[in-house]
Amino acid sequence: MRVKVDKLEVGIMRSFEPLPCPICQRTYSSPGNLKQHLENIHMSSNELNFECRICGNKFKSKWYLHKHLHRAHHIRGRKET
């Protein structure tokens, strides 16, 4: 069993077992990060649940929608979601 140790900026030590993606084998430091990767990268394209109210483009996650609003429509914040 291999344990990776990561030193945080505040000087606190933590250890974790890398969690591999069951599809592409990329590893993640926490179950939450792995879950986000699975949803954002491996979710089927017919599950685009977040739609831009301005142009109608659809996205896999709220985060991608916010990035789109900022880049394409120069809207900051979360008022337009």
N, C-alpha and C positions, 0 to 999 in steps of 0.2 A: 504494500500500500504506500503510495507516494503522497506526501502532504506538502503543499506549497505554502510558504510563509511570505506574507506581504506586509511591509512596514508602511504604515500610514503616516501622513505628514505630521500629525500631532504626537507621534512617537509611540502609539499603541500598536501592539503586535496582534495579528489575527492569522489563523491558519484555516485552510479550506481544501477540500478535495475537488479538483476540477470536474465539472459536470459536462459530459459530452452530449452534443445534439445527436439524437438517434438517427437522423437523416443524413447529415453531412459531417458529423464527428467534430465540428468546431466546439471548443470547450468554453465554459462560462463559470464565473466565480460564485454565482448564487442561483437558486431555483427561479427567482424572479427574472433574472437576466436571460436564462434559458427559455422561460415561458415567452418573454417578449420577442426573442429571436424566432421561436417557432411560429408565433402569430404574425410577425412582420415579414419573414422571409419565406416560410413554407406553407402559409395559409393559401388556399386555392383562390384564384383571381375572381371567382364569382362571389366572394365574400367581401366585396368592397362596400362597407356599410356607412362610410362617411362621405357625404356629398358637399361640394362647394356650392353655396347659394348664389354665387356670382356667375360662374361659368358652367356648372354642372359636372365638372370632373369628379371622379370618385376615388376614394383612398382606403387602404386597409386599416388605418388607425387614425385617431384624432391627432396624434403627433404629426403624421404626414400631411394631414389637412392643414394644420397650423403652419407648417413649413411652406406649403403651397400658397396659402393666403399671404404670407410675408413676401415670398419671392415673386409671385405672379401678380398680386394685386396690391402690394405694398401696405398690407394691413398688419398691424402689430396687436398683440393682445388676443383675447378669446371672445370678443364680442360678436364676431361673425359666424360662430359655429352653431 
